[in-house]
Amino acid sequence: MAFDAGMLACTLHEICSVGQGGRIERVLQPERDEIVLQMRTTLGGKRLLINAGSNNPRIGFTELQKENPQQPPMFCMLLRKHLSGAKLCAARQLGFERACELEFETRDEMGFSCTRYLIAEVMGKYSNLIFTDGDRKIMAVLKTIDFTTSSKRQVLPGMTYELPPAQDKEDPTAETAEGFAQAYAGADPEQRTDRWILERYMGISAAVAREMAYRATRHTDTPVKYCTGAELWGAFDAIMSAVRNGVYAPTMVTDGTKPVEYAFVPLTQYGADMPQRAYESAGQLLDDFFASRDKESRIRQRASDVLSLLTHGESRITKKLEAQRGELAECEQAETYKKYGDLIMGNLYCIEKGAKRAELVDYEDWNEDEGTYGSCIVELDERLTPVANGQKYYKKYTKLRNAKVELTKQIELGENELAYLYTVFDALTRAETQADLDEIREELYRFGYASRMKGYAAPKKNKNPVVMQFATTNGYRVLCGKNNVQNEYITHKVADRNDWWFHVKGMPGSHVVMLCDGEEPPAEDFTDAAEIAAYYSKAQGEHIAVDYIQVRHVKKPPAAKPGLVIYHTNWTAYVTPDEDKIKRMRNK
């Protein structure tokens, strides 16, 4: 799934086709390693995203909207100064590397026409974004690289930009049939063909190399000795010709539900079991593939303190519950100790002082066939009298009996707290804005977790939460909470007692309320609302059980944590949520 040089060529082809000649209206930096250039082109407004992060680096047009920080970073402010109103003249790939430059025509501080370059290096953990003047002198860099970081190449303001050190590999777009055949003849016969391609040629991802091998041999792991040079060259040249001629077919492979792989050519290696989707736009492909990954990465960055708190809380409670359950298992011996005490007290006449054990008559164990009582061996403390031994067993019994009652209460409290933490974990997966994360922090603060969140202070004013809103097939408004604070808000403050409430059965998930204004919605609207509740929950798969009931029957227990409710006499619907349908229904 690497963003290789072929995919970069594909996105640059689209940028040149759509954005060349367009003017920059705004420069945004929603994340510390991501820039968005809002452009006005002949096809209307476009948003060019450049991600220089280590996890999901890429460049391409995007339709995704992200929340921007209130105070833009210095790099963003400098780009705004120099690129606002600038015209995109060209977008070029620097060799067949994962690096490109965007050339802009703009004006300097004196009002004279000048050229500026924005260079994107999309190279995994080495990704970077460099802004230079017309002479390639670096004016700003997103991630500075000095001698302490790298002895081979430094990237600092004031230096002249240089490409990353060249790899000891060949340019696949310049390869000839003769050169390919000669190199292949000297390859290790036992080496896999796809590995040979990766080691010899630059800019090719593992997925594309496997695709070349598969097209030549119908297998992805074929050794060199079982594949002729002519077969492999045919597959290799077909893909490289597409790059040279600018003929791309952006394709994404899924496992039926989640994206698995993508490339600038169809990936036939996955067969019919893995559905493929062809895209007309490389930007749309990247949006679909990286949307969930970007969200997870953003949450990890912005909510690292909350994630750390929840993780440690989960670990602490889990260990505590494990120890308490072990102690509770020992409490099952309580009745045995009581029996030993009764036996000792009932057989005092036959127990000698100083004995280590005694075989005592068990008057509760009567054998009908033999007409005799059974016996039981009881361990004794030789330092104590028989009466003291009996009292010792009674004390053990009393202690374990009381411990069992208290441990049962503590285990229930621990399980409830763990279940609550899981609901917060689930809410983090649905957080979309900084306000959503602040609501989660406020919730944890209210319930005693603030001491573990460094520097957190409770907000002075409580604003109404901004919840997700949807419209059903027949236009009924549906509200969906993204965290426990929002869940409680829509259920107990916004919803009318005659509105309908939905929640996935037996799992953490969002509260969903369908506002009816006293009407009885059609069945299809109930299905729509149930699908929303199933989609925004921990449940996965098909035929997910969703409980629904009128709000009047949903109650909050006294002193309960946010989002916890009880209800009875509900109905249950079984639905399979459709992601595309839910996205169409959402309006906020």
N, C-alpha and C positions, 0 to 999 in steps of 0.2 A: 504494500500500500504506500510505498515511498513516492514522493513527488519527484519523479526523475526528470532528466533533461528532455525526454520526449513529451512529457506532460507539460513542462514549461513552454516548449515550442508551441504546443497546442493552445495554451492560454494566451501566449503572446500573439499568436495569429488572430485570436478573437479580439484582443485588445486593439490591435492595429486596424482590424476591420470595422470595429464599432467606435472606438474611442479616439482614433487619430484625428487631430484637429479640434478635439473637444477642449473646453476650458474648465479650469479648476474653480469650483465655487466655494468649497469648504475643505478644510483638512481636519480630520478627527483622529484621536488616538484613544479608542475605547479601552485598550489594554496596554500594558507597559511595553509589549513587544509586537504591537499591531497598529498599522496605520490604515485609515480609510480616506481615499480621495474622492470627494463628491464632485462629479463632472456634469457638464451640460454638453451633450453631443447632438448630432443630427437626428438620433433616434430618441432623444429625450434625456432625462436625468439618469445617470449611471453612478454606481458606487464601486470604485476599484479598491479591493482589499489587498493589503500586503502584510502577511503574517511572518515575522522573523523569529518566532518562538522555537523552542527545541522539540516540542511535541508534534505540532501540526503546521509546519511551515508551508506556505504556498502563496501564490499570487493569482488574482482573477477577479472578475466582476462578481458581486454578491447582492442578494436581495435581503439578507438578514439585517435586522435592526438591533443595535446594541446600545446600552446605556453608557453615556460618556461621563467622565469625572467632572466635577464642578470646576476644578482648577486644572487646565491642560498642562501636561508635562512640557519641559523646556524644548525638547526635540520637536514636539508638535507646534509650539509657538514659533520656532524658527522656520519650520516649513510653511506655516501660514504667512509669515512675513515675506518669504521669497516666492511662494507658489500661488498665492491667491490671485486669480485672474490669469494665471499662466496657461499657455496653449501646449497640449501634448503633441509634439512633432513626430516622435518615433518611439517604438518599443523594440529593442534589439536583444537577442540572446548573445552572450559573450562566449563564442565558440559553442561546442556542444556540452556546455557545463550547466550546472544548476545556478546560473547567475545571469542577470539581465540588467539593462539600463533603460530607464525612461528619460527621454530627452524633452525638455520643456523650453519654450521660448517665452521669456518674461522681460521685466525691466528691473534695473538695479536701483539703488537708493537715489541716484542722480536722474533717473528717468530714461536712461539709455537702454536700448534693446540689448539683451544678453541671453546666454544659454546656461541652463542649469541641468544637472543630471541627478537622478535618484536611482541608485544602484541597489538592487536586491540580490542578496546571496541566500538562496534557499537550500541550505545544506545541513539539515538536521540540527544537531546541537551547535554547529558552527554558523548557523544562520545569522545574518546581519543586514542592516539597512544603512546605507551611506549616502550622504548628500554632498555633491561637489559643485564647483563652478565650471565654467566652460573649458578650463585647462586641466580638469580632473583633480584640482586641489581640493582636499577634503574640508568642507565647511562645518559639518556636524556628522556624528555617527551615533547610532542607537546604542551599540555596545562597544565601548572602547576596548582595544586590545593593545596592551603595552608589553614591555619586556618581561614583566612578571607573569604574564599570561601565555605568551608565545615568543620564542626566540627566532622563529622562522619568518614571521610576518607581523608587523605592527599596523594598526589602523587607528590613527589619531588625528584630530583636527590640525590642519596646517601641513600635513603630509600629502604627497601625491599618491593618488589611488593606484594600486597595483592589484592584479588578479591574484586569487589564491595560488599557492604553488602548484605547478602542473603535475598531474598524476602520470605515472609511467604506464599510460594506456593509450590506445589508438582512438581516433575519432571515427565512430561507426558510420557517419554520414559520408565520409570520404573514402571508405573501403571499396576496393575493386574485387572482382571475382578471382583474379590471379593472386592478389595479395592474401585474400581470405583462404584460398586453397593451399597456398604455400604454408601459411601459419597453422592451418588445421592439420596438415600432414605431420607437423612436428609436435602435436599435442600428445599428452599422456593417454594411451589407449584406455586406461582404467578410470580416467577422470570423467565426471558427468559433463555432458555437453553444455548444460546451462551454466555450470560453474566455470567452464572454459571461457564462455562468452563474457561473464562478469569480470573475470580476471584480465581479459585482453582489451575490452572496449569500455570507454568511459560513458557515463550518463545513462546507463541502462539499469533499470530496476530488476530485482529478482523475479518479479511476476512476468515482466516482458521477456526476460531470458528464458524462463520456463515455457512461455508461450511459443517462442521460436523453436525450442526443442520439441514441444508437443506437435507443432505443425509439421515438423520434419519426420517424426518417428511415431506419433500418436501416444507418446509417453513423455512425462516431464523429467524423469530421472535416467534417461538412456545414456549409457557410457559412450565415449567417443568411438570405441572399436565397433559398435553396432550401428553407427550412423555415418553415412558417407558425407564427404564435404559438399558434394553437389546438392544433396537433400537439405542440409542445414543452410547452405548459402541461399537457396530458394526462399526459405522461410525468413532468413535474416534480411535479405534484400527487399522482400515485399514490405516488411515493416519499416525499414529505413527509407525506402522510396516514398512511403506515405509522409514521412517527416520532411524529406527534401522537397516534395511537391505540395506540401501544405494540405494534404487530404487526411483529415482526422475523423475518427468515429468515437467520441468519448463514451465509455461504457462502464457501468458499475455492476458488480456481482453481489448478490445478496444470498442469505441462507433462507430466504422466505420472509424474514422479519427484519433482520439487521444487515447493514452494509458489511461486506467482507473484503472486497478488493475493487480497485478501479484502475483504468489505464486509458491511453489515448487511442487504443485499438480494441476490437472485440477480443475477449479472453475465452477462447474455445476450450481451454484445458479443463474447465470446471464441469463440463457436461450438462445434461438436462436437469440434474438434481439441484443445481444452483442457478436460479433464475437470473437472467441478465436484462438490464435496462439500458437502452441506447438514449443518449441525450443530444439535442441539437446544440446546447450551450455547455461549454466546459465549466463556466461559472456556476450553473445550476447543479451540475454533478458534484462539484466541490462543496456547495452549500448543503446538499442532501447528505453527503458522506461525512462532513466534519461538524454538522450542527450539534449533534449530541456530544461529540468529543470536545468541542470548544466549550460547551456548557459545563461539562465535568471539570475541565481544566480551569475554567473561570471560577467555579465554586471552590476548587481546591486552593486557589490563590487567595480569594477574597474571604473565605470562611475557614482558613487554616486553624484559627483559634477555636472556633466552634467544633470543627472536626476533631481536633486534638482533645478537647474537653469531653466530647461524646465518646470517643474511642477509649479514653482512660476510664470514663464512667462505666462503660460497658464491661471493660476488663475487670474493674474493681467489683462490680455487682456480681458478675459471673463467678469470680473466685469466691466471693462471700457466700453465694448461694450453694456452690459446690461443697464448701465446708459445712454449712448449715444442714444440707441434706445428709451429709455423712453423720453429723451428730444426731439428726433425727432418726437415722437408721439404728444408731446405738440405743435410742430410747425404746426401741421395740423389746429390749431386754428387761424393761421395767417389771412386767408381770412375772418374769422368771425370778427376779430378785425377791419379789413379794412372796412367791411360792417357797423360795429357800428360807426366808424368814419364818413363814408359817410352819414349815417342816421342823426347823430347829426348835421353835417354841413348843411344838407338839411332841417333841421327842427329847426334852431336856434330861429326862431320867436316864437315858442310855448314852449320853454324850460325855466323854471324859474330858476334863480340863487339860489343855495342852495338845489335843489331837489336831492333826493337820487336815483330816477329812473324816467324814462319817457317812455310813450307809444307813439312811433313815427310812422308816416306813412311810409310804405315801398313801394317806387314808383316802385320797381322792381317786386313786388308781385301783379299782376293785376288779379282779379277774373272775368272771362268772363261772368259767369252766373249771378253774382250779380251786375256787372258793377262798382265795387269798388276796391280800393287798400287795401292790407293787412296791418297789423300793427306789430310792434316788440317792446318788452320791453327791454330797455337798462339800465344797471346799471350805475350810475353816482357817482362821488366824489363830495359830497356836499361842499367841501372846494374850489372847482375850478369853474371857469366860464364855460358856455357851450362850448365856443371855446377851452378852455384849456382841457376840457374833450375829445373833438374831437381829439385834437392834441395828447393827451395821448394814445388814441387807435391807432392812426397812428404810433406812436413811437413803440408800442408793435408789430404792424404788421411788421414794417421795421426790428426790431430786430429779430423776429422769421423767417422772410423770409431769412435774411442773415445767421442766425444760421442753417437753413435747408440746405443751400448750403454747409456750412463748415462741419456740422455734417455728411452729406452724404459722403464727402471726407474722414473724419476721420474714419468713420465706414468701408469704403472700405479698407483703410490702415490697420486698425485693423484686419479685416477679412483676408487680405493677409498675415499679420505677423503671425496670428494664424495658417493659412494653412501651412506656412513655418515651424513653430514649429512642426506641425504634421509630416511633412516630416522628420525632424530630429529625432523625436520619432520613426518613422518607421525605420530609418537608424540604430538606436541603436539595434533594434531586429536582424539586420543582421551583426553586428560587430562581427568579429571572432578573431581578434588579437589586441594587444595594439596599433599597427600602425593605425588600423581602428578607434579606439577611439581618437587617437591623431589627425587624420584628421578631425574628427567631432569637436574637441576642437579648432583646427585652424580655421575652418569655422566660428564657433561662435565668435571667437576672431576678425576675419576680419569684422564682422558685429556688433561690439559694445557690445558684451556680456562679454568681458574679465574682466570688473570691478567686475563681479559677480562670477568669478572663481578665488578663492584664490591661489596665488602663481603661476598662469599660465604665461608663457612667450612665445611669438611667436617663432617658430623654426627659426634658422638662415638660413638653406638651405632647399629649397623645393625639395623633391624627387618625382619622378613619382609614383602615387598611384599603389598599387598592387590590381588589380581587379580580380573578378572571371572569369574563362575561361571554356568554354564548347565546345564539338564537336557534331554536329548534325548527323543525320543518314547517310548522304552522306559526312561527314567530313568537313563541313563548320565550321569555327571558330566563336564562339559567345562570346562576352564580356558582363559582367554584373556588374554594379556598386553597391557597398554596402552602399554608402552614397552620399550626394550631390556633394562633391568634386570629387569623382570617376565618378559620373554620368556626370558631366560637362567635365571631362577629356576624357572619351571615346566618347562622342557625338561631341565635338567641336575640339578635338586635335588628336585623334587616327583614328576615322572613316573617310573613303573617302566619297565624296558627293554622290556616287552611291551605297553605302552600305545601308542596311535596318535597320531601327530604330523601336523599339517596346516599348510600355508602356501601363500599365493597364489603362482603361478608367475611368477618373474622380476620381481617388484615388491616395494616395501616393504610390510610388513603385519605383523599380529600372529602370534605363534606360538600355535597352538591344540593342546591335548592332550586326548584323550578317555581318561579313566581306565576301564579295563576289568576290573581285578581278575582277570586271567588268562582272561577269557571272550572269545568272538568275537562282537562286536555284530552285530545285523542290518544289512542294507544301508541302511535308512532312517535309522539313527543315524549312519552314515558320511556320508550326505547332509546331515543336520543339522549335523554338525561342519564339513563342508566349506563350508556356507553361512555359518557364523559366521566362518570364516577369510576368505571372500570379502568379507563385509560389512565387517569390520574391516581393510581394506587399501586401497591406493591405486587398486585396480581399480574400474572402473565399467561399467555396462551389463549385458548378458545373457551367459550361457554363459561364465562366468569360469573359467579353468583353475586348479585347486587341487591341488597335490601332496600326497600322504599316504603315510606310511611308518611302520613301527614305530620307537619311540624308540631302540632299540638300534643302529639304522643312522644316527642323526643324530650327527655329530661336530663338535666345535669345533676349528678350526685353532689351533695354538700361537700365543700372543701376539695372538690376534684380539680385536677390539673386541666389546663385549657384543652379543648378538643375532645374530652372524655364525656360521653353521653350514654344513657341507657334508654331502651325502648322495647316494646312488646307488641305482639299481634301485628307484625309487619308482613308484607308480601315480599317475594323474592323473584327477581328476573334473572335470566341467564343470557348474557350478551357477549358478542365478540367485537371489541372496539375496532373501528377503522380509522387509522391515523389521518388519512387524507380527508375523510369526512369531518373529523373533529376539528381539523385546522380550518376547514371551510366554515364551520359553524361559529368559530371564535371571532368575536369582533372587538375585544379589548384584551 
